Amino acid sequence: MSEIAETPKPPYYAVIFSSVRTEGENSYGEMSQKMFELAREQKGFLGVESAREGLGITVSYWETLEDIANWKQNEEHLIAQQKGAELWYQSYKTRICLVERDYRFERKL
């Protein structure tokens, strides 16, 4: 992901997932792409931003806390979470935040 997510006027929620990977691919890229595509189909999903260079950070944006809870309990997402703990992550932390204000700068070319 190399674009800034288009989000609505606040308030909305952000789920910040910070992670350190284990060694080896182990089909991580394929599952990661599948989860991005699946998340986009979920009720209340607003967008996602992700970057990885050593430390990985993925921020997904949601309309409500209920939407976040439903995503966490999605059957396919539960499988990915289990594989993450078993295979892909050395460590991770999830934070859920209320976005109360945002603003943007964009250089005009």
DSSP file (Angstrom, degrees, kcal/mol; ACC not computed):
  #  RESIDUE AA STRUCTURE BP1 BP2  ACC     N-H-->O    O-->H-N    N-H-->O    O-->H-N    TCO  KAPPA ALPHA  PHI   PSI    X-CA   Y-CA   Z-CA
    1    1 A M              0   0    0      0, 0.0    49,-0.2     0, 0.0    48,-0.0   0.000 360.0 360.0 360.0 126.4    0.0    0.0    0.0
    2    2 A S        +     0   0    0     47,-0.1     2,-0.3    49,-0.1    47,-0.1   0.168 360.0  86.6-131.2  19.0    1.5    3.3   -1.0
    3    3 A E  S    S-     0   0    0     45,-0.2     2,-0.4    47,-0.1    47,-0.2  -0.892  76.8-114.6-120.4 152.3   -1.5    5.6   -0.9
    4    4 A I        -     0   0    0     -2,-0.3    45,-0.1    45,-0.1    -2,-0.1  -0.712  41.6-112.4 -82.1 130.2   -3.1    7.6    1.9
    5    5 A A        -     0   0    0     -2,-0.4     2,-0.7     1,-0.1    42,-0.1  -0.343  20.3-127.1 -64.9 139.7   -6.6    6.3    2.7
    6    6 A E        +     0   0    0     40,-0.2    -1,-0.1    42,-0.1    -3,-0.0  -0.812  38.1 179.5 -85.3 115.8   -9.5    8.6    1.9
    7    7 A T        -     0   0    0     -2,-0.7    40,-0.0     1,-0.1     5,-0.0  -0.831  25.1-111.2-118.8 157.5  -11.5    8.8    5.1
    8    8 A P        -     0   0    0      0, 0.0    -1,-0.1     0, 0.0     4,-0.0  -0.152  53.5 -67.1 -76.6 177.7  -14.7   10.7    5.9
    9    9 A K  S    S-     0   0    0      1,-0.1    92,-0.1     2,-0.0    91,-0.0  -0.456  82.2 -69.6 -61.4 134.3  -15.0   13.6    8.3
   10   10 A P  S    S+     0   0    0      0, 0.0    90,-0.1     0, 0.0     2,-0.1  -0.195  93.7  78.6 -62.5 159.7  -14.3   12.4   11.8
   11   11 A P        +     0   0    0      0, 0.0     2,-0.3     0, 0.0    89,-0.2   0.372  66.7 119.6 -89.7 151.3  -15.2   10.8   14.1
   12   12 A Y  E     -A   99   0A   0     87,-1.1    87,-3.5    -2,-0.1     2,-0.3  -0.891  56.1 -99.2-155.7 179.7  -14.3    7.3   13.0
   13   13 A Y  E     -AB  98  62A   0     49,-3.1    49,-2.6    -2,-0.3     2,-0.4  -0.816  20.1-156.8-115.4 150.0  -12.1    4.6   14.3
   14   14 A A  E     -AB  97  61A   0     83,-2.7    83,-2.9    -2,-0.3     2,-0.6  -0.986   3.9-157.6-122.4 134.4   -8.5    3.4   13.5
   15   15 A V  E     -AB  96  60A   0     45,-3.1    45,-2.3    -2,-0.4     2,-0.6  -0.961  13.2-161.4-108.5 116.4   -7.1    0.0   14.3
   16   16 A I  E     -AB  95  59A   0     79,-3.2    79,-2.5    -2,-0.6     2,-0.6  -0.886   6.2-171.9-104.1 116.9   -3.3    0.2   14.4
   17   17 A F  E     -AB  94  58A   0     41,-3.2    41,-2.3    -2,-0.6     2,-0.4  -0.925   3.6-175.4-112.9 108.5   -1.6   -3.2   14.0
   18   18 A S  E     +AB  93  57A   0     75,-2.7    75,-2.4    -2,-0.6     2,-0.3  -0.870  13.8 171.5-104.3 135.5    2.1   -3.0   14.7
   19   19 A S  E     -AB  92  56A   0     37,-2.7    37,-3.2    -2,-0.4     2,-0.5  -0.984  34.2-149.2-148.2 154.3    4.2   -6.2   14.1
   20   20 A V  E     -AB  91  55A   0     71,-2.7    70,-3.2    -2,-0.3    71,-1.5  -0.997  33.5-136.5-119.6 124.7    7.6   -7.8   13.9
   21   21 A R  E     -A   89   0A   0     33,-0.6    68,-0.3    -2,-0.5     2,-0.1  -0.351   6.1-126.0 -80.2 157.0    7.8  -10.7   11.4
   22   22 A T        -     0   0    0     66,-2.3     2,-0.1     2,-0.1    -1,-0.1  -0.405  47.5 -77.8 -83.4 173.4    9.4  -14.1   11.8
   23   23 A E  S    S+     0   0    0     -2,-0.1    -1,-0.1    66,-0.1    66,-0.0  -0.460  93.6  34.1 -73.1 147.6   11.9  -15.3    9.2
   24   24 A G  S    S-     0   0    0     -2,-0.1    -2,-0.1     1,-0.1     4,-0.0   0.222  78.6-104.4  90.2 151.5   10.6  -16.7    5.9
   25   25 A E    >   +     0   0    0      2,-0.1     3,-2.2     3,-0.1     4,-0.1   0.940  37.9 178.1 -76.0 -51.3    7.6  -15.9    3.7
   26   26 A N  T 3  S-     0   0    0      1,-0.3    62,-0.1     2,-0.1    61,-0.0   0.830  79.0 -59.8  48.5  39.6    5.4  -18.9    4.6
   27   27 A S  T 3> S+     0   0    0      1,-0.1     4,-1.9     3,-0.1    -1,-0.3   0.687 100.1 137.3  65.1  21.2    2.7  -17.6    2.3
   28   28 A Y  H <>  +     0   0    0     -3,-2.2     4,-3.0     1,-0.2     5,-0.2   0.933  66.6  52.1 -62.6 -47.5    2.4  -14.4    4.3
   29   29 A G  H  > S+     0   0    0      1,-0.2     4,-2.2     2,-0.2    -1,-0.2   0.888 109.3  49.9 -58.7 -41.7    2.1  -12.1    1.3
   30   30 A E  H  > S+     0   0    0      2,-0.2     4,-2.0     1,-0.2    -1,-0.2   0.928 114.4  43.6 -63.5 -46.0   -0.7  -14.2   -0.2
   31   31 A M  H  X S+     0   0    0     -4,-1.9     4,-2.5     2,-0.2    -2,-0.2   0.886 111.1  55.1 -68.6 -37.6   -2.7  -14.2    3.1
   32   32 A S  H  X S+     0   0    0     -4,-3.0     4,-2.1     2,-0.2    -2,-0.2   0.931 109.8  46.2 -60.1 -46.3   -2.0  -10.5    3.6
   33   33 A Q  H  X S+     0   0    0     -4,-2.2     4,-2.3     1,-0.2    -1,-0.2   0.905 111.4  52.5 -62.5 -42.0   -3.5   -9.6    0.2
   34   34 A K  H  X S+     0   0    0     -4,-2.0     4,-2.4     1,-0.2    -1,-0.2   0.897 109.2  49.7 -61.4 -40.8   -6.5  -11.8    0.9
   35   35 A M  H  X S+     0   0    0     -4,-2.5     4,-2.8     2,-0.2    -1,-0.2   0.883 108.8  52.0 -68.0 -38.3   -7.1  -10.1    4.2
   36   36 A F  H  X S+     0   0    0     -4,-2.1     4,-1.8     2,-0.2    -2,-0.2   0.939 112.8  45.5 -60.5 -45.9   -6.9   -6.6    2.6
   37   37 A E  H  X S+     0   0    0     -4,-2.3     4,-0.6     1,-0.2    -2,-0.2   0.901 114.7  47.4 -65.0 -41.4   -9.5   -7.7   -0.1
   38   38 A L  H >< S+     0   0    0     -4,-2.4     3,-1.1     1,-0.2     4,-0.5   0.905 108.8  54.1 -67.1 -42.2  -11.8   -9.3    2.5
   39   39 A A  H >< S+     0   0    0     -4,-2.8     3,-1.8     1,-0.3    -1,-0.2   0.897 101.2  60.2 -59.2 -40.6  -11.6   -6.3    4.8
   40   40 A R  H 3< S+     0   0    0     -4,-1.8    -1,-0.3     1,-0.3    -2,-0.2   0.754 102.8  53.3 -59.5 -24.3  -12.7   -4.0    2.0
   41   41 A E  T << S+     0   0    0     -3,-1.1    -1,-0.3    -4,-0.6    -2,-0.2   0.562  88.7 105.2 -86.7  -9.4  -15.9   -6.0    1.7
   42   42 A Q  S X  S-     0   0    0     -3,-1.8     3,-1.7    -4,-0.5     2,-0.1  -0.438  81.7-100.9 -79.9 145.5  -16.8   -5.6    5.4
   43   43 A K  T 3  S+     0   0    0      1,-0.2    28,-0.1    -2,-0.1    -1,-0.1  -0.385 107.3  17.1 -58.7 133.7  -19.5   -3.3    6.7
   44   44 A G  T 3  S+     0   0    0      1,-0.3    19,-1.9    18,-0.1    -1,-0.2   0.377  84.1 144.7  85.5  -4.2  -18.1   -0.1    8.0
   45   45 A F  E <   +C   62   0A   0     -3,-1.7    -1,-0.3    17,-0.2    17,-0.2  -0.512  18.7 173.2 -70.1 131.9  -14.6   -0.5    6.4
   46   46 A L  E     -     0   0A   0     15,-3.2     2,-0.3     1,-0.4    16,-0.2   0.670  51.8 -57.2-113.1 -25.1  -13.3    3.0    5.4
   47   47 A G  E     -C   61   0A   0     14,-1.0    14,-2.7   -42,-0.1    -1,-0.4  -0.934  41.9-126.3 161.8 175.2   -9.7    2.3    4.2
   48   48 A V  E     -C   60   0A   0     -2,-0.3     2,-0.3    12,-0.2    12,-0.2  -0.996   8.5-168.7-152.1 148.4   -6.3    1.0    5.0
   49   49 A E  E     +C   59   0A   0     10,-2.3    10,-3.1    -2,-0.3     2,-0.3  -0.992  15.5 178.5-135.6 142.1   -2.7    2.1    5.0
   50   50 A S  E     +C   58   0A   0     -2,-0.3     2,-0.3     8,-0.2     8,-0.2  -0.999   9.5 171.4-150.1 142.8    0.3   -0.3    5.5
   51   51 A A  E     -C   57   0A   0      6,-2.2     6,-2.9    -2,-0.3     2,-0.4  -0.992   6.5-172.1-148.0 146.8    4.1   -0.1    5.5
   52   52 A R  E     +C   56   0A   0     -2,-0.3     4,-0.2     4,-0.2     2,-0.1  -0.956  26.2 140.2-146.1 124.8    6.8   -2.6    6.5
   53   53 A E  S    S-     0   0    0      2,-1.4     2,-1.6    -2,-0.4     3,-0.0  -0.569  96.8 -44.2-154.5  87.2   10.6   -2.1    6.8
   54   54 A G  S    S+     0   0    0     -2,-0.1   -33,-0.6     0, 0.0     2,-0.4  -0.675 141.9  52.0  82.8 -83.2   11.5   -4.2    9.8
   55   55 A L  E    S-B   20   0A   0     -2,-1.6    -2,-1.4   -35,-0.1     2,-0.4  -0.724  82.9-149.7 -83.1 129.8    8.6   -3.0   11.9
   56   56 A G  E     -BC  19  52A   0    -37,-3.2   -37,-2.7    -2,-0.4     2,-0.4  -0.844  13.4-174.0-102.0 138.7    5.3   -3.4   10.1
   57   57 A I  E     +BC  18  51A   0     -6,-2.9    -6,-2.2    -2,-0.4     2,-0.4  -0.985   4.8 178.4-133.3 123.5    2.4   -1.0   10.7
   58   58 A T  E     -BC  17  50A   0    -41,-2.3   -41,-3.2    -2,-0.4     2,-0.5  -0.993   6.6-168.9-122.6 128.4   -1.1   -1.4    9.2
   59   59 A V  E     -BC  16  49A   0    -10,-3.1   -10,-2.3    -2,-0.4     2,-0.4  -0.972   3.8-172.6-118.4 120.9   -3.8    1.0   10.0
   60   60 A S  E     -BC  15  48A   0    -45,-2.3   -45,-3.1    -2,-0.5     2,-0.4  -0.883  13.4-142.3-111.2 148.8   -7.4    0.2    9.1
   61   61 A Y  E     +BC  14  47A   0    -14,-2.7   -15,-3.2    -2,-0.4   -14,-1.0  -0.897  20.1 179.9-116.9 138.6  -10.2    2.7    9.4
   62   62 A W  E     -BC  13  45A   0    -49,-2.6   -49,-3.1    -2,-0.4   -17,-0.2  -0.946  33.4-133.0-139.4 153.0  -13.8    1.8   10.5
   63   63 A E  S    S+     0   0    0    -19,-1.9     2,-0.3    -2,-0.3    -1,-0.1   0.913  86.7   9.5 -70.8 -44.6  -17.1    3.5   11.1
   64   64 A T     >  -     0   0    0    -52,-0.1     4,-1.5     1,-0.1    -1,-0.1  -0.881  67.0-115.7-137.6 163.4  -17.9    1.9   14.4
   65   65 A L  H  > S+     0   0    0     -2,-0.3     4,-2.5     1,-0.2     5,-0.2   0.842 117.2  58.5 -65.1 -34.1  -16.5   -0.2   17.2
   66   66 A E  H  > S+     0   0    0      2,-0.2     4,-2.5     1,-0.2    -1,-0.2   0.901 102.8  52.3 -62.0 -41.0  -19.1   -2.8   16.3
   67   67 A D  H  > S+     0   0    0      2,-0.2     4,-2.0     1,-0.2    -1,-0.2   0.897 110.1  49.0 -61.2 -40.2  -17.7   -3.0   12.7
   68   68 A I  H  X S+     0   0    0     -4,-1.5     4,-2.5     2,-0.2    -2,-0.2   0.929 110.7  49.7 -64.5 -45.9  -14.2   -3.6   14.2
   69   69 A A  H  X S+     0   0    0     -4,-2.5     4,-1.4     1,-0.2    -2,-0.2   0.894 110.3  50.8 -61.0 -40.9  -15.5   -6.3   16.5
   70   70 A N  H  < S+     0   0    0     -4,-2.5     4,-0.4     2,-0.2    -1,-0.2   0.897 110.1  49.6 -64.3 -40.2  -17.3   -8.0   13.5
   71   71 A W  H >< S+     0   0    0     -4,-2.0     3,-1.3     1,-0.2    -2,-0.2   0.918 107.5  54.0 -63.7 -43.6  -14.1   -7.9   11.5
   72   72 A K  H 3< S+     0   0    0     -4,-2.5    -1,-0.2     1,-0.3    -2,-0.2   0.837 112.7  44.6 -60.1 -32.2  -12.1   -9.4   14.4
   73   73 A Q  T 3< S+     0   0    0     -4,-1.4    -1,-0.3    -5,-0.2    -2,-0.2   0.393  80.3 129.4 -95.3   2.7  -14.6  -12.3   14.5
   74   74 A N    <>  -     0   0    0     -3,-1.3     4,-2.6    -4,-0.4     5,-0.2  -0.374  64.1-128.4 -57.8 132.8  -14.8  -12.9   10.7
   75   75 A E  H  > S+     0   0    0      1,-0.2     4,-1.5     2,-0.2    -1,-0.1   0.888 106.6  42.8 -55.5 -47.4  -14.2  -16.6   10.1
   76   76 A E  H  > S+     0   0    0      1,-0.2     4,-1.9     2,-0.2    -1,-0.2   0.868 113.5  52.9 -68.8 -35.2  -11.4  -16.2    7.5
   77   77 A H  H  > S+     0   0    0      1,-0.2     4,-2.6     2,-0.2    -2,-0.2   0.868 104.5  56.3 -67.1 -36.3   -9.8  -13.4    9.6
   78   78 A L  H  X S+     0   0    0     -4,-2.6     4,-2.1     2,-0.2    -1,-0.2   0.887 106.4  50.4 -61.0 -39.4   -9.8  -15.7   12.6
   79   79 A I  H  X S+     0   0    0     -4,-1.5     4,-2.4     2,-0.2    -2,-0.2   0.923 110.9  48.4 -64.0 -44.2   -7.8  -18.3   10.6
   80   80 A A  H  X S+     0   0    0     -4,-1.9     4,-2.4     1,-0.2    -2,-0.2   0.892 109.6  53.0 -63.6 -39.5   -5.3  -15.6    9.5
   81   81 A Q  H  X S+     0   0    0     -4,-2.6     4,-2.0     2,-0.2    -1,-0.2   0.913 109.7  48.4 -61.5 -42.5   -5.0  -14.5   13.2
   82   82 A Q  H  X S+     0   0    0     -4,-2.1     4,-2.0     1,-0.2    -2,-0.2   0.929 112.5  47.5 -63.9 -46.0   -4.2  -18.0   14.3
   83   83 A K  H  X>S+     0   0    0     -4,-2.4     4,-3.5     1,-0.2     5,-1.1   0.871 108.2  57.4 -63.5 -35.8   -1.6  -18.5   11.5
   84   84 A G  I  <>S+     0   0    0     -4,-2.4     5,-2.4     1,-0.2    -1,-0.2   0.932 109.4  43.6 -59.1 -46.6   -0.1  -15.1   12.4
   85   85 A A  I  <5S+     0   0    0     -4,-2.0    -1,-0.2     1,-0.2    -2,-0.2   0.842 122.4  39.2 -68.4 -33.5    0.5  -16.2   16.0
   86   86 A E  I  <5S+     0   0    0     -4,-2.0    -2,-0.2    -5,-0.2    -1,-0.2   0.844 135.8   3.4 -83.8 -35.6    1.9  -19.6   14.9
   87   87 A L  I  <5S+     0   0    0     -4,-3.5    -3,-0.2    -5,-0.2    -2,-0.1   0.795 122.1  40.6-121.2 -45.9    3.9  -18.7   11.8
   88   88 A W  I   <S+     0   0    0     -5,-1.1   -66,-2.3    -4,-0.1     2,-0.5   0.730  94.6  64.1 -97.8 -25.6    4.3  -15.1   10.8
   89   89 A Y  E   < -A   21   0A   0     -5,-2.4   -68,-0.3   -68,-0.3     3,-0.1  -0.878  38.3-174.4-116.2 133.0    4.8  -12.8   13.8
   90   90 A Q  E    S-     0   0A   0    -70,-3.2     2,-0.3    -2,-0.5   -69,-0.2   0.835  87.8 -18.8 -76.4 -40.3    7.6  -12.6   16.4
   91   91 A S  E     +A   20   0A   0    -71,-1.5   -71,-2.7     2,-0.0    -1,-0.4  -0.976  66.3 179.6-160.1 157.6    5.4  -10.0   18.2
   92   92 A Y  E     -A   19   0A   0     -2,-0.3     2,-0.3   -73,-0.2   -73,-0.2  -0.986  10.2-159.7-156.9 161.7    2.5   -7.7   17.5
   93   93 A K  E     -A   18   0A   0    -75,-2.4   -75,-2.7    -2,-0.3     2,-0.4  -0.991   8.0-154.6-144.7 139.0    0.3   -5.2   19.2
   94   94 A T  E     -A   17   0A   0     -2,-0.3     2,-0.4   -77,-0.2   -77,-0.2  -0.951  10.4-174.2-116.5 133.8   -3.2   -3.9   18.3
   95   95 A R  E     -A   16   0A   0    -79,-2.5   -79,-3.2    -2,-0.4     2,-0.5  -0.979  10.2-156.2-126.0 139.9   -4.5   -0.5   19.3
   96   96 A I  E     +A   15   0A   0     -2,-0.4     2,-0.3   -81,-0.2   -81,-0.2  -0.975  20.9 178.3-119.0 125.7   -8.0    0.8   18.7
   97   97 A C  E     -A   14   0A   0    -83,-2.9   -83,-2.7    -2,-0.5     2,-0.6  -0.927  30.8-127.4-130.8 147.2   -8.4    4.6   18.6
   98   98 A L  E     -A   13   0A   0     -2,-0.3     2,-0.7   -85,-0.2   -85,-0.2  -0.853  25.1-142.7 -89.5 122.9  -11.1    7.1   18.0
   99   99 A V  E     +A   12   0A   0    -87,-3.5   -87,-1.1    -2,-0.6     3,-0.1  -0.791  28.2 168.4 -87.1 114.9  -10.1    9.6   15.3
  100  100 A E        +     0   0    0     -2,-0.7     2,-0.3     1,-0.3    -1,-0.2   0.659  64.4  15.0-100.3 -20.8  -11.5   13.0   16.5
  101  101 A R        +     0   0    0    -92,-0.1    -1,-0.3     2,-0.0     2,-0.3  -0.989  60.1 170.7-153.6 142.9   -9.6   15.2   14.0
  102  102 A D        -     0   0    0     -2,-0.3     2,-0.3    -3,-0.1    -3,-0.0  -0.979   3.8-178.9-146.5 159.8   -7.7   14.8   10.8
  103  103 A Y        -     0   0    0     -2,-0.3     2,-0.3     2,-0.0    -2,-0.0  -0.970  12.2-144.7-154.0 163.5   -6.2   17.1    8.2
  104  104 A R        -     0   0    0     -2,-0.3     2,-0.4     2,-0.0    -2,-0.0  -0.963   8.6-161.9-138.6 146.9   -4.3   16.7    4.9
  105  105 A F        +     0   0    0     -2,-0.3     2,-0.4     2,-0.0    -2,-0.0  -0.987  14.1 176.3-121.7 138.1   -1.6   18.3    2.9
  106  106 A E        -     0   0    0     -2,-0.4     2,-0.2     2,-0.0    -2,-0.0  -0.936  26.9-130.0-144.4 121.2   -1.1   17.5   -0.8
  107  107 A R        -     0   0    0     -2,-0.4     2,-0.5     1,-0.1    -2,-0.0  -0.486  22.1-133.1 -69.6 132.0    1.4   19.2   -3.0
  108  108 A K              0   0    0     -2,-0.2    -1,-0.1     1,-0.1    -2,-0.0  -0.746 360.0 360.0 -86.5 129.7   -0.1   20.5   -6.3
  109  109 A L              0   0    0     -2,-0.5    -1,-0.1     0, 0.0    -2,-0.0   0.432 360.0 360.0 -94.7 360.0    2.0   19.6   -9.3
